Amino acid sequence: MEFQNVQNYLLDCITAEENQPTQASIINRDLQPQTTQNEEISNTVDSSHKQQSFIAAKARNEKKSLQIVVEKKDIFAEEKEEELRKWKLNDVYEEVDMESPEIQDKDIYPISVTWVTTDKGYKRKARLVARGYLDEVLDNTKTVSPTCRKESLRLLFTVIASMKWQLKSLDIASAFLQGKPIEREVYLIPPKEYKKKNVFWKLKKCVYGLSDAARQWYEIVKETIQEAQIKKCPHDDAFFYWLKDGNIEGIMTIHVDDFIYGGTSNFEQLLKTSIFSKFTVGEMSENKFVYLGLNVLQNEDLSISVYQDDYVKSLKPIEVSSKRKLQKTYSLSTGEYKQYRSICGQILWLSLQTRPDISYDI
């Protein structure tokens, strides 16, 4: 009985030893990936984290897409469309097919354009401008446009006040687009807002941005004025006067597209029928207005006052720190020297226009 028990015990040990894994199998088992409960939890967390990251990334992409859509909305779209309409209305250009022989057989370099926009709060404006620095201007091309001198402007005020005439001013809308026909070949690349593709614009007139645009505008204004028998002053190409029966009945000066004038009712009627009717007139002012940075006021007795209160208010003093105020013997830095020259120039211009009394101090 005891021997039988011992035998059974030995058989159990042998069976147990056979079923026990060897060292090699243990190593192989350890090398195989095992999935424990903690690892399953970790995998679940990682999966959840990846899903959250994906959702967050998708949300960011949707936000970026939304931002792009908002940025593409052009607040000046209507103003740009209006500017393109003015170009078409004034017959500024003609379309030329990029593949046409006229383009292929010539060595031309079309000029790109850009938009210049302004937003004054109550009014938006968009102007299409050629990149004039890309224009190959010929040496004999006239680019200087005469403008009225300050002495001529003072003479105009004096004569109008002494003759008891009404002082008026106006500007011409889109003046350069109404200038003389251009005498050279200039091609433009239309802006992206222009619907037609694969075309160039061959200019018929000078446009904003070209160096001779102001000159071309002056030439057509001068011709129109002289056709109305209004004479040009021999000492100032931007000063004009009208004589009738040997007596002066009106005077006018121009500064690019800004006109200021005064005279009899006959003179005003002459301007309306012979000059202003040929151009698109913009804003008209009388009695009180700003002209070339000058505040002009015609009083009830028809005397004229000229001052620059608005300009003076726009001048900004140079900010000096308390520490710098103590460094009185220190030399001016480059930035300080630039600020000093700037403010001196602004005050000097004021003294030359309406405040000669401060000239000595400057």
C-alpha positions as CSV (number, residue, x, y, z in Angstrom):
1,M,0.0,0.0,0.0
2,E,2.8,2.3,0.9
3,F,4.7,1.3,-2.3
4,Q,1.7,2.1,-4.4
5,N,1.4,5.5,-2.9
6,V,5.1,6.2,-3.6
7,Q,4.7,5.1,-7.2
8,N,1.7,7.4,-7.7
9,Y,3.6,10.2,-6.1
10,L,6.6,9.7,-8.5
11,L,4.2,9.5,-11.5
12,D,2.7,12.8,-10.5
13,C,6.1,14.5,-10.2
14,I,7.2,13.2,-13.6
15,T,4.0,14.4,-15.2
16,A,4.3,17.8,-13.6
17,E,7.9,18.1,-14.7
18,E,7.0,17.3,-18.3
19,N,4.3,19.9,-18.3
20,Q,6.5,22.6,-16.8
21,P,7.9,25.0,-19.5
22,T,11.6,25.0,-20.2
23,Q,13.9,28.1,-19.9
24,A,13.8,28.6,-23.7
25,S,10.0,28.5,-23.8
26,I,9.9,31.0,-21.0
27,I,12.2,33.4,-22.9
28,N,10.1,33.0,-26.1
29,R,7.0,33.6,-24.2
30,D,8.4,36.7,-22.6
31,L,9.4,38.0,-26.0
32,Q,5.9,37.6,-27.4
33,P,3.5,40.6,-26.9
34,Q,1.2,40.1,-24.0
35,T,-2.0,42.0,-23.4
36,T,-2.6,42.6,-19.8
37,Q,-5.6,44.4,-18.3
38,N,-3.5,47.5,-17.7
39,E,-2.3,47.5,-21.2
40,E,-5.9,47.1,-22.5
41,I,-6.9,50.2,-20.4
42,S,-3.8,52.1,-21.8
43,N,-4.7,51.1,-25.4
44,T,-8.3,52.3,-24.7
45,V,-7.0,55.6,-23.4
46,D,-4.6,56.1,-26.3
47,S,-7.4,55.3,-28.8
48,S,-9.6,57.9,-27.0
49,H,-6.8,60.4,-27.0
50,K,-6.2,59.9,-30.7
51,Q,-9.9,60.3,-31.4
52,Q,-10.0,63.6,-29.4
53,S,-6.9,64.9,-31.2
54,F,-8.4,64.1,-34.6
55,I,-11.6,65.9,-33.6
56,A,-9.6,68.9,-32.4
57,A,-7.5,68.9,-35.6
58,K,-10.7,68.8,-37.7
59,A,-12.1,71.7,-35.7
60,R,-9.0,73.7,-36.3
61,N,-9.1,73.0,-40.0
62,E,-12.7,74.0,-40.1
63,K,-11.9,77.2,-38.3
64,K,-9.0,77.9,-40.7
65,S,-11.3,77.3,-43.6
66,L,-13.9,79.7,-42.1
67,Q,-11.2,82.3,-41.6
68,I,-10.1,81.9,-45.2
69,V,-13.6,82.4,-46.4
70,V,-13.9,85.6,-44.3
71,E,-10.6,86.9,-45.5
72,K,-11.6,86.4,-49.1
73,K,-14.6,88.7,-48.7
74,D,-13.4,92.0,-50.2
75,I,-15.0,95.0,-48.5
76,F,-13.9,97.2,-51.5
77,A,-15.5,95.0,-54.1
78,E,-18.1,97.6,-55.1
79,E,-15.6,100.4,-55.2
80,K,-13.3,98.3,-57.4
81,E,-16.2,97.5,-59.7
82,E,-16.9,101.2,-60.0
83,E,-13.3,102.0,-60.8
84,L,-13.3,99.4,-63.6
85,R,-16.5,100.9,-64.9
86,K,-14.8,104.4,-65.0
87,W,-11.9,102.9,-67.0
88,K,-14.3,101.5,-69.5
89,L,-16.5,104.7,-69.6
90,N,-13.5,106.9,-70.3
91,D,-12.2,104.6,-73.1
92,V,-8.8,104.2,-71.3
93,Y,-7.7,100.9,-73.0
94,E,-8.5,98.4,-75.7
95,E,-8.3,94.6,-75.2
96,V,-5.5,92.7,-77.0
97,D,-5.4,89.0,-77.2
98,M,-2.2,87.6,-75.7
99,E,-1.9,85.1,-78.6
100,S,-2.5,87.7,-81.3
101,P,0.3,88.5,-83.8
102,E,0.4,92.1,-82.5
103,I,1.7,90.7,-79.2
104,Q,3.7,87.7,-80.5
105,D,5.7,89.8,-83.0
106,K,6.6,92.5,-80.6
107,D,9.0,92.5,-77.7
108,I,6.7,94.0,-75.1
109,Y,6.8,94.0,-71.3
110,P,3.3,94.5,-69.9
111,I,3.1,96.3,-66.6
112,S,1.2,94.9,-63.7
113,V,-1.3,96.9,-61.7
114,T,-2.3,97.2,-58.0
115,W,-5.2,98.6,-56.0
116,V,-4.9,101.6,-53.7
117,T,-7.7,101.7,-51.3
118,T,-8.8,104.2,-48.6
119,D,-11.5,104.0,-46.0
120,K,-12.4,107.2,-44.3
121,G,-15.2,105.7,-42.4
122,Y,-18.0,107.5,-44.2
123,K,-16.5,106.8,-47.6
124,R,-14.5,104.1,-49.3
125,K,-12.4,104.5,-52.4
126,A,-10.5,102.1,-54.7
127,R,-8.1,103.3,-57.4
128,L,-6.4,101.1,-59.9
129,V,-2.8,102.1,-60.3
130,A,-0.1,100.9,-62.7
131,R,3.2,99.9,-61.3
132,G,5.0,102.8,-62.9
133,Y,8.5,101.8,-61.7
134,L,8.2,99.0,-64.3
135,D,7.6,101.5,-67.1
136,E,10.4,102.1,-69.5
137,V,9.9,105.9,-69.9
138,L,11.7,107.4,-72.9
139,D,14.3,110.2,-72.1
140,N,12.3,112.8,-74.2
141,T,9.0,112.1,-72.5
142,K,7.7,115.1,-70.5
143,T,6.7,114.2,-67.0
144,V,6.6,117.5,-65.2
145,S,3.1,118.9,-64.5
146,P,3.0,122.6,-63.6
147,T,1.1,123.5,-60.4
148,C,0.2,126.9,-59.0
149,R,2.8,128.7,-56.9
150,K,2.0,130.1,-53.5
151,E,2.5,133.6,-54.8
152,S,0.0,133.0,-57.5
153,L,-2.5,131.7,-55.0
154,R,-2.1,134.8,-52.8
155,L,-2.6,137.0,-55.9
156,L,-5.8,135.1,-56.7
157,F,-7.1,135.7,-53.2
158,T,-6.2,139.4,-53.4
159,V,-7.8,140.0,-56.8
160,I,-11.0,138.1,-55.9
161,A,-11.4,139.9,-52.6
162,S,-10.8,143.3,-54.1
163,M,-13.2,142.7,-57.0
164,K,-15.9,141.3,-54.6
165,W,-16.2,138.1,-56.5
166,Q,-17.4,134.8,-55.2
167,L,-14.5,132.4,-54.4
168,K,-15.2,128.8,-55.5
169,S,-13.3,125.5,-55.9
170,L,-13.9,122.1,-57.4
171,D,-12.0,118.9,-58.3
172,I,-12.2,116.6,-61.3
173,A,-13.2,113.0,-60.6
174,S,-10.8,110.4,-62.1
175,A,-8.9,113.2,-63.7
176,F,-6.0,111.2,-65.2
177,L,-8.5,108.9,-67.0
178,Q,-9.7,112.0,-68.9
179,G,-6.2,113.1,-70.1
180,K,-4.8,113.4,-73.6
181,P,-4.3,110.2,-75.7
182,I,-1.0,108.5,-74.9
183,E,1.7,108.9,-77.5
184,R,3.6,105.6,-76.7
185,E,2.7,102.0,-76.4
186,V,2.0,100.8,-72.9
187,Y,0.4,97.4,-72.1
188,L,-1.1,96.5,-68.7
189,I,-1.9,93.2,-67.1
190,P,-5.5,93.4,-66.0
191,P,-6.4,92.9,-62.3
192,K,-7.8,89.6,-61.2
193,E,-11.2,91.3,-60.8
194,Y,-11.4,91.6,-64.5
195,K,-13.4,88.7,-65.8
196,K,-11.8,88.1,-69.2
197,K,-8.7,86.0,-69.3
198,N,-5.7,85.8,-71.6
199,V,-5.9,89.5,-72.6
200,F,-3.7,92.5,-72.1
201,W,-4.8,96.2,-72.0
202,K,-3.3,98.5,-74.6
203,L,-3.6,101.9,-73.1
204,K,-5.1,104.8,-75.0
205,K,-4.6,107.3,-72.1
206,C,-2.1,107.6,-69.3
207,V,-3.3,106.2,-66.0
208,Y,-2.5,106.6,-62.3
209,G,1.0,105.4,-61.6
210,L,2.7,106.3,-64.9
211,S,5.2,109.1,-64.6
212,D,3.8,111.2,-67.4
213,A,0.1,110.8,-66.4
214,A,0.0,114.2,-64.6
215,R,1.6,115.9,-67.5
216,Q,-0.9,114.4,-70.0
217,W,-3.8,115.6,-67.8
218,Y,-2.3,119.2,-67.6
219,E,-1.9,119.3,-71.4
220,I,-5.6,118.6,-72.1
221,V,-6.7,121.1,-69.3
222,K,-4.5,123.8,-70.8
223,E,-5.8,123.2,-74.3
224,T,-9.4,123.3,-73.1
225,I,-8.9,126.5,-71.2
226,Q,-7.1,128.2,-74.0
227,E,-9.8,127.2,-76.5
228,A,-12.2,129.2,-74.4
229,Q,-10.0,132.3,-74.9
230,I,-8.8,132.2,-71.3
231,K,-5.1,133.2,-71.3
232,K,-2.2,131.6,-69.5
233,C,0.0,133.7,-67.3
234,P,3.5,134.0,-68.8
235,H,5.1,133.7,-65.3
236,D,3.1,130.7,-64.0
237,D,1.8,127.9,-66.3
238,A,-0.9,127.0,-63.8
239,F,-2.4,130.6,-63.5
240,F,-5.1,131.7,-66.0
241,Y,-7.1,134.8,-66.5
242,W,-10.0,136.0,-68.8
243,L,-10.2,139.5,-70.3
244,K,-13.3,141.1,-71.8
245,D,-13.1,144.4,-73.5
246,G,-9.7,144.9,-71.9
247,N,-11.0,144.3,-68.4
248,I,-10.2,141.3,-66.3
249,E,-13.4,139.3,-65.5
250,G,-12.1,136.1,-64.0
251,I,-9.0,134.3,-62.8
252,M,-8.3,130.7,-62.0
253,T,-5.4,128.5,-60.8
254,I,-5.0,124.7,-61.0
255,H,-3.2,122.2,-59.0
256,V,-3.4,118.9,-60.8
257,D,-7.2,118.1,-60.5
258,D,-8.0,120.9,-58.0
259,F,-9.4,124.2,-59.5
260,I,-9.9,127.4,-57.5
261,Y,-11.4,130.4,-59.3
262,G,-13.5,133.6,-59.1
263,G,-15.0,136.1,-61.5
264,T,-18.1,137.7,-63.0
265,S,-21.2,135.7,-63.9
266,N,-20.0,135.7,-67.5
267,F,-16.8,134.1,-66.5
268,E,-18.6,131.4,-64.4
269,Q,-20.9,130.7,-67.3
270,L,-17.9,130.4,-69.7
271,L,-16.3,127.8,-67.3
272,K,-19.4,125.8,-67.1
273,T,-20.1,125.6,-70.9
274,S,-16.5,125.5,-72.2
275,I,-14.5,123.6,-69.6
276,F,-16.4,121.8,-66.8
277,S,-18.9,120.3,-69.2
278,K,-16.1,118.4,-70.9
279,F,-14.9,116.7,-67.7
280,T,-16.5,114.7,-64.9
281,V,-16.7,117.2,-62.1
282,G,-16.4,115.9,-58.5
283,E,-17.0,118.0,-55.3
284,M,-17.7,121.7,-55.6
285,S,-17.2,124.1,-52.7
286,E,-17.6,127.8,-51.9
287,N,-17.3,130.3,-49.0
288,K,-15.5,127.8,-46.7
289,F,-13.3,124.8,-47.8
290,V,-9.8,123.3,-47.6
291,Y,-7.5,123.8,-50.6
292,L,-4.0,122.4,-50.6
293,G,-3.9,122.2,-46.8
294,L,-5.1,125.7,-46.4
295,N,-8.4,126.6,-44.6
296,V,-10.0,129.2,-46.8
297,L,-12.9,131.3,-45.6
298,Q,-14.8,134.0,-47.5
299,N,-16.5,136.3,-45.0
300,E,-19.8,138.1,-45.4
301,D,-18.1,141.2,-46.7
302,L,-16.4,138.9,-49.4
303,S,-13.0,139.4,-47.8
304,I,-10.9,136.2,-47.6
305,S,-9.2,134.7,-44.6
306,V,-6.6,132.0,-45.0
307,Y,-5.4,130.0,-42.0
308,Q,-4.1,126.5,-41.1
309,D,-5.8,125.5,-37.9
310,D,-6.4,122.0,-39.0
311,Y,-2.8,121.5,-40.1
312,V,-1.5,122.9,-36.8
313,K,-3.7,120.5,-34.8
314,S,-2.3,117.6,-36.8
315,L,1.3,118.4,-35.7
316,K,2.5,115.9,-33.1
317,P,5.1,117.0,-30.5
318,I,8.2,114.9,-29.9
319,E,7.8,112.7,-26.8
320,V,10.8,112.9,-24.5
321,S,11.2,110.6,-21.5
322,S,12.0,112.1,-18.0
323,K,15.3,110.2,-18.1
324,R,16.3,111.7,-21.5
325,K,15.4,115.2,-20.3
326,L,18.2,115.0,-17.7
327,Q,20.7,114.1,-20.4
328,K,21.0,117.6,-21.8
329,T,24.7,117.3,-22.8
330,Y,24.1,114.1,-24.8
331,S,24.1,114.2,-28.6
332,L,21.0,113.4,-30.5
333,S,20.6,109.8,-31.6
334,T,19.8,109.0,-35.2
335,G,16.1,108.5,-34.4
336,E,15.9,111.8,-32.4
337,Y,17.7,113.7,-35.2
338,K,15.2,112.4,-37.7
339,Q,12.2,113.4,-35.5
340,Y,13.7,116.8,-35.0
341,R,14.2,117.4,-38.7
342,S,10.7,116.2,-39.5
343,I,9.0,118.6,-37.0
344,C,11.2,121.5,-38.2
345,G,10.2,120.9,-41.8
346,Q,6.5,120.8,-40.9
347,I,6.7,124.1,-39.0
348,L,8.8,125.6,-41.7
349,W,6.1,124.8,-44.3
350,L,3.6,126.5,-42.0
351,S,5.7,129.6,-41.9
352,L,6.0,129.8,-45.7
353,Q,2.2,129.5,-46.1
354,T,0.3,131.5,-43.5
355,R,2.6,132.2,-40.5
356,P,5.6,134.2,-41.6
357,D,5.7,135.6,-38.0
358,I,7.3,132.3,-36.8
359,S,10.0,132.2,-39.4
360,Y,12.7,133.8,-37.2
361,D,12.1,131.2,-34.4
362,I,12.5,128.3,-36.8
